[in-house]
């Protein structure tokens, strides 16, 4: 136990970039005492054990080397959160339970970075679901955020606080990146654009992204897999930015232009996955088709709007079929060998009427009133509720 404890203290200290002197000062002892622990020449007095564990943000069990047990418990907690399929749902019924699960986990494992970033991510999503994003268009037609309302969103305020802490302490690049992403979005919503920009500038350029570099770092079958993965993720990112590019100025909706742009975004996925196997990107196609139906109706293409609703339902059924707990792969030539994200059964189609039109900007109140008055809407809703 002495050997394990001394080695554990040394590893934790190096993990956090702290000196023996810093640890000694925090505990009120000499740096020579810490040195003896790490050299296995002595071990800490038992009354110091809780303080040492607290200093490193871990439990006493973890200090004595029970990392595997801790990691298993943490992974189990995160798996529970993943099982709620938060981003595939249109409701907010999961919020209280998911947040409570994560707080309970952090009570047992204080400062665990995996739990903290999952909490921050969950709080960020909860803020959208419970309080929405308040937007308006200025005199030039450009979108603005209602900063005063957003600054009262307690979910977002706590998410920012957690992410700020993680950015300053983590050495895990994935956690760092997730925290930066959340901070950029939420500081923008708070109107603190300088902070948002400063965090965005800490990230690499698109051409230096992990996905593109991985394709350059490999060859053979693995290179094909990495290129396929990069193509899928770039199609996803491009389509999302295209929608935001449309939404940012309401004057874009004065012609049929948005219809053609949305169709173009959809075609990217068909270009890459030419055999119709879209994996988890069925979820993004659902969103695009729902929004396309809204724009088509508004521009007077009512039959086409319901065709798009049926396409959204088609992709929802396809996604539900993939979420069976089993392992699946993309099969189109350009993306062969890329593994689909796995998941467990969840009802996606049933939430489509609630999710419609996914992006509600510009204001769709009149469109919603009109399309839902059409008898075909009730028929479509019925289809979403019955497999």
FENNOR-V647724 format. One record per backbone hydrogen bond with DSSP energy under -0.5 kcal/mol. NH is the residue of the N-H (numbers start at 1). CO is the residue of the C=O. If there is no record, write none. Layout:
NH/CO, NH/CO
This chain:
5/1, 6/2, 7/3, 8/4, 9/5, 10/6, 11/7, 12/8, 13/9, 14/10, 15/11, 16/12, 17/14, 18/13, 23/19, 24/20, 25/21, 26/22, 27/23, 28/24, 29/24, 33/30, 34/30, 35/31, 36/32, 37/33, 38/34, 39/35, 40/37, 41/36, 42/36, 48/45, 49/45, 49/46, 52/48, 53/49, 54/50, 55/51, 56/52, 57/54, 58/53, 63/59, 64/60, 65/62, 66/61, 67/65, 70/66, 71/67, 72/68, 73/69, 74/70, 75/71, 76/72, 77/73, 78/74, 79/75, 80/76, 81/77, 82/78, 83/79, 84/81, 85/82, 88/85, 89/86, 95/92, 98/94, 99/95, 100/96, 101/97, 102/98, 103/99, 104/100, 105/101, 106/102, 107/103, 108/104, 109/105, 112/109, 113/111, 116/112, 117/113, 118/114, 119/115, 120/116, 121/117, 122/118, 123/119, 124/120, 125/121, 126/122, 127/123, 128/124, 129/125, 130/126, 131/127, 132/127, 132/128, 134/132, 135/133, 136/144, 138/142, 141/138, 143/248, 144/136, 146/134, 147/145, 150/146, 151/147, 152/149, 153/150, 154/152, 157/153, 158/154, 159/155, 160/156, 161/157, 162/158, 163/159, 164/160, 165/161, 166/162, 167/163, 168/164, 169/165, 169/166, 170/166, 173/171, 176/172, 177/173, 178/174, 179/175, 180/176, 181/177, 182/178, 183/179, 184/180, 185/181, 186/182, 187/183, 188/184, 189/185, 190/186, 191/188, 192/187, 193/191, 196/192, 197/193, 198/194, 199/195, 200/196, 201/197, 202/199, 203/200, 208/205, 209/206, 213/209, 214/210, 215/211, 216/212, 217/213, 218/214, 218/215, 222/219, 223/219, 224/220, 225/221, 226/222, 227/223, 228/224, 229/225, 230/226, 231/227, 232/228, 233/229, 234/230, 235/231, 236/232, 237/233, 238/234, 239/235, 240/236, 241/237, 242/238, 243/239, 244/240, 245/241, 246/242, 247/243, 248/244, 249/246, 250/141, 252/249, 253/250, 254/251, 255/252, 258/252, 259/256, 260/256, 261/257, 262/258, 263/259, 264/260, 265/261, 266/262, 267/263, 268/264, 268/265, 269/265, 269/266, 270/266, 271/267, 272/268, 273/269, 274/272, 276/273, 278/276, 281/278, 282/279, 283/280, 285/281, 286/282, 287/283, 288/284, 289/285, 290/286, 291/287, 292/288, 293/289, 294/290, 295/291, 296/292, 297/293, 298/294, 299/295, 300/297, 301/296, 302/300, 305/301, 306/302, 307/303, 308/304, 309/305, 310/306, 311/307, 312/308, 313/309, 314/310, 315/311, 316/312, 317/313, 318/314, 319/315, 320/316, 321/317, 322/318, 323/319, 324/322, 325/343, 330/338, 335/332, 336/332, 336/333, 337/330, 338/335, 340/328, 348/346, 351/348, 352/349, 355/351, 356/352, 358/355, 359/357, 360/358, 368/364, 369/365, 370/366, 371/367, 372/368, 373/369, 373/370, 374/370, 374/371, 377/374, 378/374, 379/375, 380/376, 381/377, 382/378, 383/379, 384/380, 385/381, 386/382, 387/385
